[in-house]
Amino acid sequence: MRLLVIASMLATISIGNSFAADDDIIFAPKNFSDMGDEALGISGTLIGADLGYKNNTYSIFCIKGRKECYVASIEQIGDHQIGRLDYVSFYPIRKWDALEVIASDDISDFSCSRTTITITRKSQSALWVEEPINQTRPLCQKSAGKVRKFTIEDSPGWKRINSKK
Protein backbone atom coordinates (compact mmCIF):
# COMPACT_ATOMS: atom_id res chain seq x y z
CA MET A 1 0.00 0.00 0.00
CA ARG A 2 2.79 2.42 0.91
CA LEU A 3 4.45 1.62 -2.39
CA LEU A 4 1.26 2.57 -4.24
CA VAL A 5 1.02 5.89 -2.38
CA ILE A 6 4.67 6.71 -3.09
CA ALA A 7 4.26 5.79 -6.77
CA SER A 8 1.16 8.00 -6.99
CA MET A 9 3.02 10.91 -5.38
CA LEU A 10 5.97 10.54 -7.78
CA ALA A 11 3.63 10.39 -10.76
CA THR A 12 1.84 13.53 -9.57
CA ILE A 13 5.14 15.38 -9.09
CA SER A 14 6.49 14.37 -12.51
CA ILE A 15 3.21 15.27 -14.23
CA GLY A 16 3.21 18.61 -12.39
CA ASN A 17 6.78 19.31 -13.46
CA SER A 18 6.05 18.50 -17.09
CA PHE A 19 3.48 21.32 -17.08
CA ALA A 20 5.76 23.81 -15.32
CA ALA A 21 5.29 26.33 -18.14
CA ASP A 22 1.58 26.45 -17.23
CA ASP A 23 2.68 27.77 -13.84
CA ASP A 24 4.44 30.71 -15.46
CA ILE A 25 3.08 34.11 -14.64
CA ILE A 26 1.56 35.60 -17.78
CA PHE A 27 3.10 38.99 -18.44
CA ALA A 28 1.47 41.37 -20.90
CA PRO A 29 2.29 41.19 -24.63
CA LYS A 30 4.84 43.42 -26.33
CA ASN A 31 3.75 47.05 -26.58
CA PHE A 32 5.19 49.87 -28.68
CA SER A 33 4.39 53.56 -28.41
CA ASP A 34 5.88 56.24 -30.64
CA MET A 35 5.13 59.86 -29.75
CA GLY A 36 7.15 61.30 -32.60
CA ASP A 37 9.85 63.76 -31.63
CA GLU A 38 8.94 63.70 -27.92
CA ALA A 39 9.07 60.15 -26.58
CA LEU A 40 9.27 56.50 -27.54
CA GLY A 41 8.51 53.38 -25.52
CA ILE A 42 8.58 49.62 -25.82
CA SER A 43 7.81 46.93 -23.29
CA GLY A 44 7.70 43.14 -23.30
CA THR A 45 9.81 40.12 -22.49
CA LEU A 46 13.57 40.22 -22.97
CA ILE A 47 14.36 37.12 -25.05
CA GLY A 48 17.76 35.56 -25.70
CA ALA A 49 20.36 33.08 -24.49
CA ASP A 50 22.07 33.35 -21.10
CA LEU A 51 19.20 35.08 -19.29
CA GLY A 52 18.92 34.32 -15.59
CA TYR A 53 15.13 34.44 -15.67
CA LYS A 54 13.46 33.73 -19.01
CA ASN A 55 10.00 34.86 -17.84
CA ASN A 56 10.40 38.60 -17.36
CA THR A 57 9.06 41.92 -18.49
CA TYR A 58 11.03 45.04 -19.37
CA SER A 59 9.81 48.57 -19.96
CA ILE A 60 12.00 51.00 -21.92
CA PHE A 61 10.83 54.61 -22.18
CA CYS A 62 12.91 57.29 -23.92
CA ILE A 63 12.35 61.03 -23.69
CA LYS A 64 14.15 63.12 -26.29
CA GLY A 65 14.06 66.37 -24.28
CA ARG A 66 15.69 64.66 -21.29
CA LYS A 67 18.17 62.79 -23.53
CA GLU A 68 17.60 59.60 -21.53
CA CYS A 69 15.94 56.22 -21.73
CA TYR A 70 14.52 54.71 -18.55
CA VAL A 71 14.43 50.95 -18.04
CA ALA A 72 12.53 49.02 -15.37
CA SER A 73 12.15 45.24 -15.18
CA ILE A 74 10.78 42.39 -13.13
CA GLU A 75 11.23 38.62 -13.40
CA GLN A 76 9.48 35.45 -12.33
CA ILE A 77 11.95 33.86 -9.90
CA GLY A 78 10.00 30.72 -8.99
CA ASP A 79 6.63 29.01 -9.24
CA HIS A 80 4.00 31.71 -8.76
CA GLN A 81 6.71 34.05 -7.46
CA ILE A 82 7.87 37.42 -8.82
CA GLY A 83 11.13 39.05 -7.79
CA ARG A 84 11.45 42.62 -6.66
CA LEU A 85 10.72 45.35 -9.20
CA ASP A 86 14.16 46.64 -10.17
CA TYR A 87 15.06 50.27 -9.65
CA VAL A 88 14.92 52.32 -12.81
CA SER A 89 18.13 52.40 -14.83
CA PHE A 90 19.08 55.40 -16.95
CA TYR A 91 20.74 55.18 -20.36
CA PRO A 92 21.88 58.36 -22.14
CA ILE A 93 20.49 58.73 -25.66
CA ARG A 94 23.28 58.64 -28.26
CA LYS A 95 21.10 58.96 -31.37
CA TRP A 96 17.52 60.05 -32.05
CA ASP A 97 16.13 60.24 -35.57
CA ALA A 98 13.11 59.24 -37.65
CA LEU A 99 14.40 55.64 -37.97
CA GLU A 100 15.73 54.71 -34.54
CA VAL A 101 16.68 55.67 -31.01
CA ILE A 102 19.98 54.40 -29.58
CA ALA A 103 20.90 54.63 -25.91
CA SER A 104 23.88 53.20 -24.05
CA ASP A 105 25.35 53.43 -20.60
CA ASP A 106 28.43 55.50 -19.93
CA ILE A 107 31.72 53.62 -19.82
CA SER A 108 33.55 53.67 -16.51
CA ASP A 109 36.77 52.09 -15.28
CA PHE A 110 34.69 49.83 -13.04
CA SER A 111 32.41 48.34 -15.72
CA CYS A 112 33.07 44.99 -17.38
CA SER A 113 30.33 45.38 -19.98
CA ARG A 114 28.45 48.07 -21.83
CA THR A 115 24.74 47.94 -22.69
CA THR A 116 23.40 49.46 -25.90
CA ILE A 117 19.67 49.60 -26.62
CA THR A 118 18.49 50.21 -30.18
CA ILE A 119 14.78 50.81 -30.76
CA THR A 120 13.75 50.71 -34.41
CA ARG A 121 10.60 52.64 -35.23
CA LYS A 122 9.51 50.94 -38.48
CA SER A 123 9.74 47.37 -37.15
CA GLN A 124 8.64 48.44 -33.65
CA SER A 125 11.46 46.37 -32.20
CA ALA A 126 14.25 46.67 -29.69
CA LEU A 127 17.72 45.11 -29.67
CA TRP A 128 19.55 44.98 -26.32
CA VAL A 129 23.30 44.30 -26.66
CA GLU A 130 25.76 43.74 -23.83
CA GLU A 131 29.38 43.84 -24.97
CA PRO A 132 32.55 43.32 -22.94
CA ILE A 133 34.78 46.27 -22.02
CA ASN A 134 37.80 46.70 -19.72
CA GLN A 135 38.59 43.00 -20.07
CA THR A 136 42.26 43.49 -19.17
CA ARG A 137 41.41 44.93 -15.76
CA PRO A 138 41.68 42.60 -12.74
CA LEU A 139 38.12 43.54 -11.77
CA CYS A 140 36.85 41.93 -14.99
CA GLN A 141 38.91 38.72 -14.90
CA LYS A 142 35.84 36.55 -14.17
CA SER A 143 33.42 38.26 -16.53
CA ALA A 144 32.02 36.19 -19.40
CA GLY A 145 33.82 38.36 -21.97
CA LYS A 146 31.32 37.72 -24.75
CA VAL A 147 28.71 39.75 -26.62
CA ARG A 148 25.13 38.96 -25.58
CA LYS A 149 22.11 40.01 -27.66
CA PHE A 150 18.46 40.13 -26.64
CA THR A 151 15.19 41.33 -28.19
CA ILE A 152 11.87 42.47 -26.74
CA GLU A 153 9.03 40.09 -27.66
CA ASP A 154 5.65 38.86 -26.40
CA SER A 155 5.92 36.96 -23.12
CA PRO A 156 6.08 33.14 -23.32
CA GLY A 157 2.81 32.86 -21.36
CA TRP A 158 1.06 35.28 -23.69
CA LYS A 159 2.27 33.34 -26.74
CA ARG A 160 1.13 30.07 -25.16
CA ILE A 161 -2.42 31.17 -24.38
CA ASN A 162 -2.85 32.82 -27.78
CA SER A 163 -1.55 29.76 -29.65
CA LYS A 164 -4.36 27.66 -28.10
CA LYS A 165 -7.07 29.79 -29.69
N, C-alpha and C positions, 0 to 999 in steps of 0.2 A: 504494500500500500504506500509506504513512504517513497519507494522508488517511482511509483506512478505520480505522486505529488511533485517530486523533484523534476521528473521528466516534463510534466505539465508546466512547471515554473520556467524551466529552461526554454521550452518551446515558446512560451509567452514572451520571454525576454528577447529571444532571437527574432521573433516576428515583430516585436516593438522596435527593435533596432533596425530592421530592414525598412521600416517606414519612417526613419528619423527625419527625413526631409519634410514629412507632413507636420512635424513638430516645429519647423522653422517659423519664426515670426514673419508675417507677411508685411514687408515694407512697401510703401507706395511705389507706383511705376515712375519711370524717368519723366522729368518735367523740364521744359525749356522755356525761358521767357526772355525776349529781346525787346528792350525799351529804347532802341535806337542809339542815339549818341549820349544817353544818360546812364543806363545800367544794363546788365546782362546777367542772367542766372541760369544755372542748370543743377538739377539734383537727381539722385538715383543711386544705384549700387555700383561701387567701385569693383570692377571685374578684372582679373588677371592672375598670373601665377605668383606664388610666394606671399599671398595675403594671410595674415594671422587669422582673421575672421572673414570668411567668404560671404556671410549674410550680414550686410552692413547698409548704411545709407549715408551719403555725403551730400552736402549742400554747398554750392559755390556761387557766390554773389559778388559781382564786380561793379564798382561805381567809378565811372570815368573821372568825375570831378574830384574824387578823393584819391585817385590813382592807386587804388588798392582792390584786391579781391579778398573776400572773407570766406573761410572754409570752416564748417562745423560737421562733425560726424558722430555716428553711434553704431555699435556693432552688437550682434547677438553673440553672447559669450558662453551660452549653455542652453540646455533645453528650457524653453519658456523663460529665458533670462537675458536681459539687455544690460550691457555695461553702462558705465557713466557717460553722459553726453560730454564729449570733449570740449575744452575751451576753444574759442574761435581762434583760428590761425590767420595771420595776415600775410598776403603775398603782394609785393609791389607790381604794378602793371608795367610791363616793358614795351608793349605794343597794343594799340587800339585802332582798328580801322574797320572798314565796311565788311571785310571778310572774316576777321578773327580778332580775338583778344588773347594776349599772352602775358602770363604773370609768373614770376619765379622769386624764390626767396633770395635774400642777400647772402653772399658768400662770406663766411667768417673763418678764422683760423681754427675754430673749434668744431666745425662741421665736417662730417665724413661723406655727406651726400648733398645734392642740390635738387630741389623739386621745381619742375617747370610744368605749368598747366596751360594748355592751349585749348581754347573754346572756339570752334568753327561755327559760324552763323548759318551757312547754307545747309550743312548736314545736321545741324543742331546736335553736335557731338562735343565731347571733351576727351582730350588725351592727357593723362597724368604721367609724367616721366620723372623717375628718380635716378640720377646719375652720380657716380662716385667722384669725389673731389678730395684733395688733401691726403691722398692715399700713402704718401711717404712719411706722414707724421705718425709718431708712436701712438697717439690717441686713436688713430684709425686702423691700427694693425689687425684688429679682429672684425672689421667691417666686411660685408660680402664682396664689395669691390666690383659689382656688376650693375649694368643698366637694367632697371625694372620699368615696365610700361603697363599702364592700366587705362581702362575706359569707363565711362559712366553709362550704365545700361539699366533696363528694367530689373527689379529684384527677382531672385530665383523663385520665391514664393508667388509673386505676381505672374511670372511666366507660367508656372505650374497650374495655377487655378484658371488661367485664361486658355491654356492648351486643352483643358478638359471640356470646354464648351463646344 
